[in-house]
């Protein structure tokens, strides 16, 4: 299975914990700066048709979430 089609169940517990730990550290960094981690992303926009074409290439589970 290539990385593009992997889901959380394909990772070891250690890999999942490392990912969560990195996300928490990143969020804490933003909080210390007095910003929210989504501030930068909120300034980025794409058209609906571009978003739909991007999502069409995603694996099934994230595609359903989107």
mmJSON file of the N, C-alpha and C atoms, coordinates in Angstrom:
{"data_MODEL":{"atom_site":{
"group_PDB":["ATOM","ATOM","ATOM","ATOM","ATOM","ATOM","ATOM","ATOM","ATOM","ATOM","ATOM","ATOM","ATOM","ATOM","ATOM","ATOM","ATOM","ATOM","ATOM","ATOM","ATOM","ATOM","ATOM","ATOM","ATOM","ATOM","ATOM","ATOM","ATOM","ATOM","ATOM","ATOM","ATOM","ATOM","ATOM","ATOM","ATOM","ATOM","ATOM","ATOM","ATOM","ATOM","ATOM","ATOM","ATOM","ATOM","ATOM","ATOM","ATOM","ATOM","ATOM","ATOM","ATOM","ATOM","ATOM","ATOM","ATOM","ATOM","ATOM","ATOM","ATOM","ATOM","ATOM","ATOM","ATOM","ATOM","ATOM","ATOM","ATOM","ATOM","ATOM","ATOM","ATOM","ATOM","ATOM","ATOM","ATOM","ATOM","ATOM","ATOM","ATOM","ATOM","ATOM","ATOM","ATOM","ATOM","ATOM","ATOM","ATOM","ATOM","ATOM","ATOM","ATOM","ATOM","ATOM","ATOM","ATOM","ATOM","ATOM","ATOM","ATOM","ATOM","ATOM","ATOM","ATOM","ATOM","ATOM","ATOM","ATOM","ATOM","ATOM","ATOM","ATOM","ATOM","ATOM","ATOM","ATOM","ATOM","ATOM","ATOM","ATOM","ATOM","ATOM","ATOM","ATOM","ATOM","ATOM","ATOM","ATOM","ATOM","ATOM","ATOM","ATOM","ATOM","ATOM","ATOM","ATOM","ATOM","ATOM","ATOM","ATOM","ATOM","ATOM","ATOM","ATOM","ATOM","ATOM","ATOM","ATOM","ATOM","ATOM","ATOM","ATOM","ATOM","ATOM","ATOM","ATOM","ATOM","ATOM","ATOM","ATOM","ATOM","ATOM","ATOM","ATOM","ATOM","ATOM","ATOM","ATOM","ATOM","ATOM","ATOM","ATOM","ATOM","ATOM","ATOM","ATOM","ATOM","ATOM","ATOM","ATOM","ATOM","ATOM","ATOM","ATOM","ATOM","ATOM","ATOM","ATOM","ATOM","ATOM","ATOM","ATOM","ATOM","ATOM","ATOM","ATOM","ATOM"],
"id":[1,2,3,4,5,6,7,8,9,10,11,12,13,14,15,16,17,18,19,20,21,22,23,24,25,26,27,28,29,30,31,32,33,34,35,36,37,38,39,40,41,42,43,44,45,46,47,48,49,50,51,52,53,54,55,56,57,58,59,60,61,62,63,64,65,66,67,68,69,70,71,72,73,74,75,76,77,78,79,80,81,82,83,84,85,86,87,88,89,90,91,92,93,94,95,96,97,98,99,100,101,102,103,104,105,106,107,108,109,110,111,112,113,114,115,116,117,118,119,120,121,122,123,124,125,126,127,128,129,130,131,132,133,134,135,136,137,138,139,140,141,142,143,144,145,146,147,148,149,150,151,152,153,154,155,156,157,158,159,160,161,162,163,164,165,166,167,168,169,170,171,172,173,174,175,176,177,178,179,180,181,182,183,184,185,186,187,188,189,190,191,192,193,194,195,196,197,198],
"type_symbol":["N","C","C","N","C","C","N","C","C","N","C","C","N","C","C","N","C","C","N","C","C","N","C","C","N","C","C","N","C","C","N","C","C","N","C","C","N","C","C","N","C","C","N","C","C","N","C","C","N","C","C","N","C","C","N","C","C","N","C","C","N","C","C","N","C","C","N","C","C","N","C","C","N","C","C","N","C","C","N","C","C","N","C","C","N","C","C","N","C","C","N","C","C","N","C","C","N","C","C","N","C","C","N","C","C","N","C","C","N","C","C","N","C","C","N","C","C","N","C","C","N","C","C","N","C","C","N","C","C","N","C","C","N","C","C","N","C","C","N","C","C","N","C","C","N","C","C","N","C","C","N","C","C","N","C","C","N","C","C","N","C","C","N","C","C","N","C","C","N","C","C","N","C","C","N","C","C","N","C","C","N","C","C","N","C","C","N","C","C","N","C","C","N","C","C","N","C","C"],
"label_atom_id":["N","CA","C","N","CA","C","N","CA","C","N","CA","C","N","CA","C","N","CA","C","N","CA","C","N","CA","C","N","CA","C","N","CA","C","N","CA","C","N","CA","C","N","CA","C","N","CA","C","N","CA","C","N","CA","C","N","CA","C","N","CA","C","N","CA","C","N","CA","C","N","CA","C","N","CA","C","N","CA","C","N","CA","C","N","CA","C","N","CA","C","N","CA","C","N","CA","C","N","CA","C","N","CA","C","N","CA","C","N","CA","C","N","CA","C","N","CA","C","N","CA","C","N","CA","C","N","CA","C","N","CA","C","N","CA","C","N","CA","C","N","CA","C","N","CA","C","N","CA","C","N","CA","C","N","CA","C","N","CA","C","N","CA","C","N","CA","C","N","CA","C","N","CA","C","N","CA","C","N","CA","C","N","CA","C","N","CA","C","N","CA","C","N","CA","C","N","CA","C","N","CA","C","N","CA","C","N","CA","C","N","CA","C","N","CA","C","N","CA","C","N","CA","C","N","CA","C","N","CA","C"],
"label_alt_id":[null,null,null,null,null,null,null,null,null,null,null,null,null,null,null,null,null,null,null,null,null,null,null,null,null,null,null,null,null,null,null,null,null,null,null,null,null,null,null,null,null,null,null,null,null,null,null,null,null,null,null,null,null,null,null,null,null,null,null,null,null,null,null,null,null,null,null,null,null,null,null,null,null,null,null,null,null,null,null,null,null,null,null,null,null,null,null,null,null,null,null,null,null,null,null,null,null,null,null,null,null,null,null,null,null,null,null,null,null,null,null,null,null,null,null,null,null,null,null,null,null,null,null,null,null,null,null,null,null,null,null,null,null,null,null,null,null,null,null,null,null,null,null,null,null,null,null,null,null,null,null,null,null,null,null,null,null,null,null,null,null,null,null,null,null,null,null,null,null,null,null,null,null,null,null,null,null,null,null,null,null,null,null,null,null,null,null,null,null,null,null,null,null,null,null,null,null,null],
"label_comp_id":["UNK","UNK","UNK","UNK","UNK","UNK","UNK","UNK","UNK","UNK","UNK","UNK","UNK","UNK","UNK","UNK","UNK","UNK","UNK","UNK","UNK","UNK","UNK","UNK","UNK","UNK","UNK","UNK","UNK","UNK","UNK","UNK","UNK","UNK","UNK","UNK","UNK","UNK","UNK","UNK","UNK","UNK","UNK","UNK","UNK","UNK","UNK","UNK","UNK","UNK","UNK","UNK","UNK","UNK","UNK","UNK","UNK","UNK","UNK","UNK","UNK","UNK","UNK","UNK","UNK","UNK","UNK","UNK","UNK","UNK","UNK","UNK","UNK","UNK","UNK","UNK","UNK","UNK","UNK","UNK","UNK","UNK","UNK","UNK","UNK","UNK","UNK","UNK","UNK","UNK","UNK","UNK","UNK","UNK","UNK","UNK","UNK","UNK","UNK","UNK","UNK","UNK","UNK","UNK","UNK","UNK","UNK","UNK","UNK","UNK","UNK","UNK","UNK","UNK","UNK","UNK","UNK","UNK","UNK","UNK","UNK","UNK","UNK","UNK","UNK","UNK","UNK","UNK","UNK","UNK","UNK","UNK","UNK","UNK","UNK","UNK","UNK","UNK","UNK","UNK","UNK","UNK","UNK","UNK","UNK","UNK","UNK","UNK","UNK","UNK","UNK","UNK","UNK","UNK","UNK","UNK","UNK","UNK","UNK","UNK","UNK","UNK","UNK","UNK","UNK","UNK","UNK","UNK","UNK","UNK","UNK","UNK","UNK","UNK","UNK","UNK","UNK","UNK","UNK","UNK","UNK","UNK","UNK","UNK","UNK","UNK","UNK","UNK","UNK","UNK","UNK","UNK","UNK","UNK","UNK","UNK","UNK","UNK"],
"label_asym_id":["A","A","A","A","A","A","A","A","A","A","A","A","A","A","A","A","A","A","A","A","A","A","A","A","A","A","A","A","A","A","A","A","A","A","A","A","A","A","A","A","A","A","A","A","A","A","A","A","A","A","A","A","A","A","A","A","A","A","A","A","A","A","A","A","A","A","A","A","A","A","A","A","A","A","A","A","A","A","A","A","A","A","A","A","A","A","A","A","A","A","A","A","A","A","A","A","A","A","A","A","A","A","A","A","A","A","A","A","A","A","A","A","A","A","A","A","A","A","A","A","A","A","A","A","A","A","A","A","A","A","A","A","A","A","A","A","A","A","A","A","A","A","A","A","A","A","A","A","A","A","A","A","A","A","A","A","A","A","A","A","A","A","A","A","A","A","A","A","A","A","A","A","A","A","A","A","A","A","A","A","A","A","A","A","A","A","A","A","A","A","A","A","A","A","A","A","A","A"],
"label_entity_id":["1","1","1","1","1","1","1","1","1","1","1","1","1","1","1","1","1","1","1","1","1","1","1","1","1","1","1","1","1","1","1","1","1","1","1","1","1","1","1","1","1","1","1","1","1","1","1","1","1","1","1","1","1","1","1","1","1","1","1","1","1","1","1","1","1","1","1","1","1","1","1","1","1","1","1","1","1","1","1","1","1","1","1","1","1","1","1","1","1","1","1","1","1","1","1","1","1","1","1","1","1","1","1","1","1","1","1","1","1","1","1","1","1","1","1","1","1","1","1","1","1","1","1","1","1","1","1","1","1","1","1","1","1","1","1","1","1","1","1","1","1","1","1","1","1","1","1","1","1","1","1","1","1","1","1","1","1","1","1","1","1","1","1","1","1","1","1","1","1","1","1","1","1","1","1","1","1","1","1","1","1","1","1","1","1","1","1","1","1","1","1","1","1","1","1","1","1","1"],
"label_seq_id":[1,1,1,2,2,2,3,3,3,4,4,4,5,5,5,6,6,6,7,7,7,8,8,8,9,9,9,10,10,10,11,11,11,12,12,12,13,13,13,14,14,14,15,15,15,16,16,16,17,17,17,18,18,18,19,19,19,20,20,20,21,21,21,22,22,22,23,23,23,24,24,24,25,25,25,26,26,26,27,27,27,28,28,28,29,29,29,30,30,30,31,31,31,32,32,32,33,33,33,34,34,34,35,35,35,36,36,36,37,37,37,38,38,38,39,39,39,40,40,40,41,41,41,42,42,42,43,43,43,44,44,44,45,45,45,46,46,46,47,47,47,48,48,48,49,49,49,50,50,50,51,51,51,52,52,52,53,53,53,54,54,54,55,55,55,56,56,56,57,57,57,58,58,58,59,59,59,60,60,60,61,61,61,62,62,62,63,63,63,64,64,64,65,65,65,66,66,66],
"pdbx_PDB_ins_code":[null,null,null,null,null,null,null,null,null,null,null,null,null,null,null,null,null,null,null,null,null,null,null,null,null,null,null,null,null,null,null,null,null,null,null,null,null,null,null,null,null,null,null,null,null,null,null,null,null,null,null,null,null,null,null,null,null,null,null,null,null,null,null,null,null,null,null,null,null,null,null,null,null,null,null,null,null,null,null,null,null,null,null,null,null,null,null,null,null,null,null,null,null,null,null,null,null,null,null,null,null,null,null,null,null,null,null,null,null,null,null,null,null,null,null,null,null,null,null,null,null,null,null,null,null,null,null,null,null,null,null,null,null,null,null,null,null,null,null,null,null,null,null,null,null,null,null,null,null,null,null,null,null,null,null,null,null,null,null,null,null,null,null,null,null,null,null,null,null,null,null,null,null,null,null,null,null,null,null,null,null,null,null,null,null,null,null,null,null,null,null,null,null,null,null,null,null,null],
"Cartn_x":[0.863,0.0,0.901,0.602,1.426,0.957,1.814,1.514,0.231,-0.114,-1.305,-2.586,-2.574,-3.772,-3.716,-2.735,-2.643,-3.623,-4.068,-4.925,-4.305,-4.917,-4.372,-4.138,-4.981,-4.842,-3.595,-2.977,-1.776,-0.495,-0.611,0.558,0.678,1.908,2.116,1.646,1.445,1.041,2.07,3.344,4.398,4.342,4.069,3.967,2.758,1.63,0.44,0.7,1.347,1.643,2.612,3.599,4.542,3.821,2.868,2.096,1.264,0.598,-0.208,0.691,1.823,2.752,3.229,3.526,3.943,2.843,1.613,0.48,0.257,0.399,0.229,1.324,2.563,3.669,3.454,2.977,2.712,1.614,0.544,-0.547,-0.068,0.785,1.309,2.184,2.937,3.77,2.889,1.81,0.898,0.249,-0.153,-0.792,0.17,1.446,2.439,2.638,2.452,2.581,1.301,0.254,-1.014,-1.825,-1.62,-2.379,-3.037,-3.941,-4.587,-3.955,-3.837,-3.156,-3.853,-5.105,-5.808,-5.741,-5.124,-5.079,-4.467,-3.316,-2.666,-3.538,-4.077,-4.914,-6.174,-6.704,-7.927,-7.687,-6.436,-6.112,-5.935,-5.905,-5.723,-7.086,-7.375,-8.655,-8.452,-9.342,-9.397,-10.863,-11.093,-12.479,-13.074,-14.388,-15.086,-14.711,-14.649,-14.316,-12.892,-11.946,-10.576,-10.546,-11.281,-11.327,-11.913,-12.981,-13.603,-12.67,-11.905,-10.992,-9.826,-9.395,-8.342,-8.857,-10.034,-10.618,-10.903,-11.21,-11.503,-10.322,-9.108,-7.908,-7.567,-8.267,-7.974,-8.427,-7.835,-8.34,-9.774,-10.468,-11.899,-12.237,-11.521,-11.893,-11.814,-10.714,-10.692,-11.679,-11.889,-12.839,-14.24,-14.624,-15.94,-16.02,-14.932,-14.909,-15.041,-14.448,-14.493,-15.88],
"Cartn_y":[-1.184,0.0,1.237,2.179,3.386,4.343,5.3,6.223,6.999,7.256,8.044,7.354,6.021,5.286,4.753,5.18,4.721,5.463,4.787,5.394,5.167,5.688,5.537,4.082,3.18,1.777,1.137,1.801,1.279,1.714,2.545,3.032,2.3,2.184,1.588,2.571,2.061,2.923,4.025,3.682,4.675,5.781,5.415,6.426,7.332,6.743,7.561,8.508,8.0,8.845,9.968,9.679,10.705,11.801,11.401,12.374,13.257,12.632,13.394,14.326,13.816,14.645,15.847,15.643,16.76,17.785,17.319,18.234,19.042,18.389,19.091,20.137,19.772,20.724,21.928,21.677,22.765,23.683,23.091,23.897,24.737,24.146,24.888,26.062,25.859,26.936,28.108,27.786,28.843,29.545,28.782,29.37,30.303,29.914,30.763,32.072,32.038,33.257,34.095,33.565,34.293,34.193,33.133,32.954,31.582,31.383,30.08,29.358,28.035,27.288,27.353,27.777,27.87,29.263,30.234,31.599,31.663,31.019,31.061,30.379,29.22,28.491,29.254,30.009,30.773,31.866,32.28,33.316,32.733,31.414,30.746,30.324,30.628,30.23,29.634,28.766,28.219,28.19,28.122,28.05,26.695,26.631,25.392,24.309,24.642,23.632,23.114,23.994,23.543,22.619,22.982,22.15,20.783,20.744,19.474,18.601,19.207,18.403,17.878,18.634,18.166,17.001,17.174,16.143,14.869,14.977,13.805,12.831,13.328,12.5,11.869,12.236,11.735,10.291,9.571,8.233,8.332,7.194,7.186,7.774,7.385,7.846,9.363,10.011,11.473,12.146,11.51,12.073,12.11,11.037,11.029,12.111,12.343,13.383,14.773,14.959,16.278,16.534],
"Cartn_z":[0.0,0.0,0.0,-0.886,-0.899,0.194,0.526,1.631,1.388,0.143,-0.179,0.296,0.343,0.722,2.144,2.923,4.302,5.19,6.212,7.221,8.583,9.629,10.979,11.367,10.883,11.249,10.64,9.669,9.022,9.725,10.742,11.475,12.803,13.255,14.573,15.646,16.833,17.942,18.156,18.068,18.25,17.209,15.951,14.891,15.113,15.538,15.811,16.974,18.037,19.207,18.845,17.984,17.552,16.767,15.935,15.161,16.088,17.054,18.016,18.831,19.281,20.054,19.267,17.984,17.137,16.966,16.805,16.658,17.934,19.085,20.358,20.529,20.212,20.335,19.422,18.205,17.269,17.795,18.341,18.898,20.086,20.921,22.075,21.619,20.543,19.991,19.542,18.833,18.389,19.579,20.573,21.752,22.472,22.574,23.231,22.479,21.17,20.357,20.377,21.003,21.066,19.792,19.047,17.818,17.828,16.903,16.783,15.601,15.701,14.655,13.302,13.26,11.98,11.364,12.047,11.518,10.124,9.943,8.631,7.578,7.906,6.961,6.592,7.525,7.255,6.225,6.084,5.09,3.696,3.584,2.299,1.761,0.525,-0.045,-1.438,-1.825,-3.179,-3.585,-4.872,-5.347,-4.995,-4.964,-4.653,-5.659,-6.93,-7.942,-7.759,-7.381,-7.107,-5.894,-4.856,-3.656,-3.98,-4.748,-5.103,-5.937,-6.852,-7.664,-6.824,-5.828,-4.924,-4.084,-3.495,-2.638,-3.42,-4.689,-5.513,-5.567,-5.359,-5.403,-4.05,-2.992,-1.655,-1.494,-0.526,-0.193,0.342,0.342,0.686,2.054,3.104,4.452,4.591,4.23,4.336,3.375,2.226,1.262,1.872,2.572,3.227,4.288,5.006,6.026,5.447,4.29,3.643,3.104],
"occupancy":[1.0,1.0,1.0,1.0,1.0,1.0,1.0,1.0,1.0,1.0,1.0,1.0,1.0,1.0,1.0,1.0,1.0,1.0,1.0,1.0,1.0,1.0,1.0,1.0,1.0,1.0,1.0,1.0,1.0,1.0,1.0,1.0,1.0,1.0,1.0,1.0,1.0,1.0,1.0,1.0,1.0,1.0,1.0,1.0,1.0,1.0,1.0,1.0,1.0,1.0,1.0,1.0,1.0,1.0,1.0,1.0,1.0,1.0,1.0,1.0,1.0,1.0,1.0,1.0,1.0,1.0,1.0,1.0,1.0,1.0,1.0,1.0,1.0,1.0,1.0,1.0,1.0,1.0,1.0,1.0,1.0,1.0,1.0,1.0,1.0,1.0,1.0,1.0,1.0,1.0,1.0,1.0,1.0,1.0,1.0,1.0,1.0,1.0,1.0,1.0,1.0,1.0,1.0,1.0,1.0,1.0,1.0,1.0,1.0,1.0,1.0,1.0,1.0,1.0,1.0,1.0,1.0,1.0,1.0,1.0,1.0,1.0,1.0,1.0,1.0,1.0,1.0,1.0,1.0,1.0,1.0,1.0,1.0,1.0,1.0,1.0,1.0,1.0,1.0,1.0,1.0,1.0,1.0,1.0,1.0,1.0,1.0,1.0,1.0,1.0,1.0,1.0,1.0,1.0,1.0,1.0,1.0,1.0,1.0,1.0,1.0,1.0,1.0,1.0,1.0,1.0,1.0,1.0,1.0,1.0,1.0,1.0,1.0,1.0,1.0,1.0,1.0,1.0,1.0,1.0,1.0,1.0,1.0,1.0,1.0,1.0,1.0,1.0,1.0,1.0,1.0,1.0,1.0,1.0,1.0,1.0,1.0,1.0],
"B_iso_or_equiv":[0.0,0.0,0.0,0.0,0.0,0.0,0.0,0.0,0.0,0.0,0.0,0.0,0.0,0.0,0.0,0.0,0.0,0.0,0.0,0.0,0.0,0.0,0.0,0.0,0.0,0.0,0.0,0.0,0.0,0.0,0.0,0.0,0.0,0.0,0.0,0.0,0.0,0.0,0.0,0.0,0.0,0.0,0.0,0.0,0.0,0.0,0.0,0.0,0.0,0.0,0.0,0.0,0.0,0.0,0.0,0.0,0.0,0.0,0.0,0.0,0.0,0.0,0.0,0.0,0.0,0.0,0.0,0.0,0.0,0.0,0.0,0.0,0.0,0.0,0.0,0.0,0.0,0.0,0.0,0.0,0.0,0.0,0.0,0.0,0.0,0.0,0.0,0.0,0.0,0.0,0.0,0.0,0.0,0.0,0.0,0.0,0.0,0.0,0.0,0.0,0.0,0.0,0.0,0.0,0.0,0.0,0.0,0.0,0.0,0.0,0.0,0.0,0.0,0.0,0.0,0.0,0.0,0.0,0.0,0.0,0.0,0.0,0.0,0.0,0.0,0.0,0.0,0.0,0.0,0.0,0.0,0.0,0.0,0.0,0.0,0.0,0.0,0.0,0.0,0.0,0.0,0.0,0.0,0.0,0.0,0.0,0.0,0.0,0.0,0.0,0.0,0.0,0.0,0.0,0.0,0.0,0.0,0.0,0.0,0.0,0.0,0.0,0.0,0.0,0.0,0.0,0.0,0.0,0.0,0.0,0.0,0.0,0.0,0.0,0.0,0.0,0.0,0.0,0.0,0.0,0.0,0.0,0.0,0.0,0.0,0.0,0.0,0.0,0.0,0.0,0.0,0.0,0.0,0.0,0.0,0.0,0.0,0.0],
"pdbx_formal_charge":[null,null,null,null,null,null,null,null,null,null,null,null,null,null,null,null,null,null,null,null,null,null,null,null,null,null,null,null,null,null,null,null,null,null,null,null,null,null,null,null,null,null,null,null,null,null,null,null,null,null,null,null,null,null,null,null,null,null,null,null,null,null,null,null,null,null,null,null,null,null,null,null,null,null,null,null,null,null,null,null,null,null,null,null,null,null,null,null,null,null,null,null,null,null,null,null,null,null,null,null,null,null,null,null,null,null,null,null,null,null,null,null,null,null,null,null,null,null,null,null,null,null,null,null,null,null,null,null,null,null,null,null,null,null,null,null,null,null,null,null,null,null,null,null,null,null,null,null,null,null,null,null,null,null,null,null,null,null,null,null,null,null,null,null,null,null,null,null,null,null,null,null,null,null,null,null,null,null,null,null,null,null,null,null,null,null,null,null,null,null,null,null,null,null,null,null,null,null],
"auth_seq_id":[1,1,1,2,2,2,3,3,3,4,4,4,5,5,5,6,6,6,7,7,7,8,8,8,9,9,9,10,10,10,11,11,11,12,12,12,13,13,13,14,14,14,15,15,15,16,16,16,17,17,17,18,18,18,19,19,19,20,20,20,21,21,21,22,22,22,23,23,23,24,24,24,25,25,25,26,26,26,27,27,27,28,28,28,29,29,29,30,30,30,31,31,31,32,32,32,33,33,33,34,34,34,35,35,35,36,36,36,37,37,37,38,38,38,39,39,39,40,40,40,41,41,41,42,42,42,43,43,43,44,44,44,45,45,45,46,46,46,47,47,47,48,48,48,49,49,49,50,50,50,51,51,51,52,52,52,53,53,53,54,54,54,55,55,55,56,56,56,57,57,57,58,58,58,59,59,59,60,60,60,61,61,61,62,62,62,63,63,63,64,64,64,65,65,65,66,66,66],
"auth_comp_id":["UNK","UNK","UNK","UNK","UNK","UNK","UNK","UNK","UNK","UNK","UNK","UNK","UNK","UNK","UNK","UNK","UNK","UNK","UNK","UNK","UNK","UNK","UNK","UNK","UNK","UNK","UNK","UNK","UNK","UNK","UNK","UNK","UNK","UNK","UNK","UNK","UNK","UNK","UNK","UNK","UNK","UNK","UNK","UNK","UNK","UNK","UNK","UNK","UNK","UNK","UNK","UNK","UNK","UNK","UNK","UNK","UNK","UNK","UNK","UNK","UNK","UNK","UNK","UNK","UNK","UNK","UNK","UNK","UNK","UNK","UNK","UNK","UNK","UNK","UNK","UNK","UNK","UNK","UNK","UNK","UNK","UNK","UNK","UNK","UNK","UNK","UNK","UNK","UNK","UNK","UNK","UNK","UNK","UNK","UNK","UNK","UNK","UNK","UNK","UNK","UNK","UNK","UNK","UNK","UNK","UNK","UNK","UNK","UNK","UNK","UNK","UNK","UNK","UNK","UNK","UNK","UNK","UNK","UNK","UNK","UNK","UNK","UNK","UNK","UNK","UNK","UNK","UNK","UNK","UNK","UNK","UNK","UNK","UNK","UNK","UNK","UNK","UNK","UNK","UNK","UNK","UNK","UNK","UNK","UNK","UNK","UNK","UNK","UNK","UNK","UNK","UNK","UNK","UNK","UNK","UNK","UNK","UNK","UNK","UNK","UNK","UNK","UNK","UNK","UNK","UNK","UNK","UNK","UNK","UNK","UNK","UNK","UNK","UNK","UNK","UNK","UNK","UNK","UNK","UNK","UNK","UNK","UNK","UNK","UNK","UNK","UNK","UNK","UNK","UNK","UNK","UNK","UNK","UNK","UNK","UNK","UNK","UNK"],
"auth_asym_id":["A","A","A","A","A","A","A","A","A","A","A","A","A","A","A","A","A","A","A","A","A","A","A","A","A","A","A","A","A","A","A","A","A","A","A","A","A","A","A","A","A","A","A","A","A","A","A","A","A","A","A","A","A","A","A","A","A","A","A","A","A","A","A","A","A","A","A","A","A","A","A","A","A","A","A","A","A","A","A","A","A","A","A","A","A","A","A","A","A","A","A","A","A","A","A","A","A","A","A","A","A","A","A","A","A","A","A","A","A","A","A","A","A","A","A","A","A","A","A","A","A","A","A","A","A","A","A","A","A","A","A","A","A","A","A","A","A","A","A","A","A","A","A","A","A","A","A","A","A","A","A","A","A","A","A","A","A","A","A","A","A","A","A","A","A","A","A","A","A","A","A","A","A","A","A","A","A","A","A","A","A","A","A","A","A","A","A","A","A","A","A","A","A","A","A","A","A","A"],
"auth_atom_id":["N","CA","C","N","CA","C","N","CA","C","N","CA","C","N","CA","C","N","CA","C","N","CA","C","N","CA","C","N","CA","C","N","CA","C","N","CA","C","N","CA","C","N","CA","C","N","CA","C","N","CA","C","N","CA","C","N","CA","C","N","CA","C","N","CA","C","N","CA","C","N","CA","C","N","CA","C","N","CA","C","N","CA","C","N","CA","C","N","CA","C","N","CA","C","N","CA","C","N","CA","C","N","CA","C","N","CA","C","N","CA","C","N","CA","C","N","CA","C","N","CA","C","N","CA","C","N","CA","C","N","CA","C","N","CA","C","N","CA","C","N","CA","C","N","CA","C","N","CA","C","N","CA","C","N","CA","C","N","CA","C","N","CA","C","N","CA","C","N","CA","C","N","CA","C","N","CA","C","N","CA","C","N","CA","C","N","CA","C","N","CA","C","N","CA","C","N","CA","C","N","CA","C","N","CA","C","N","CA","C","N","CA","C","N","CA","C","N","CA","C","N","CA","C","N","CA","C","N","CA","C"],
"pdbx_PDB_model_num":[1,1,1,1,1,1,1,1,1,1,1,1,1,1,1,1,1,1,1,1,1,1,1,1,1,1,1,1,1,1,1,1,1,1,1,1,1,1,1,1,1,1,1,1,1,1,1,1,1,1,1,1,1,1,1,1,1,1,1,1,1,1,1,1,1,1,1,1,1,1,1,1,1,1,1,1,1,1,1,1,1,1,1,1,1,1,1,1,1,1,1,1,1,1,1,1,1,1,1,1,1,1,1,1,1,1,1,1,1,1,1,1,1,1,1,1,1,1,1,1,1,1,1,1,1,1,1,1,1,1,1,1,1,1,1,1,1,1,1,1,1,1,1,1,1,1,1,1,1,1,1,1,1,1,1,1,1,1,1,1,1,1,1,1,1,1,1,1,1,1,1,1,1,1,1,1,1,1,1,1,1,1,1,1,1,1,1,1,1,1,1,1,1,1,1,1,1,1]
}}}
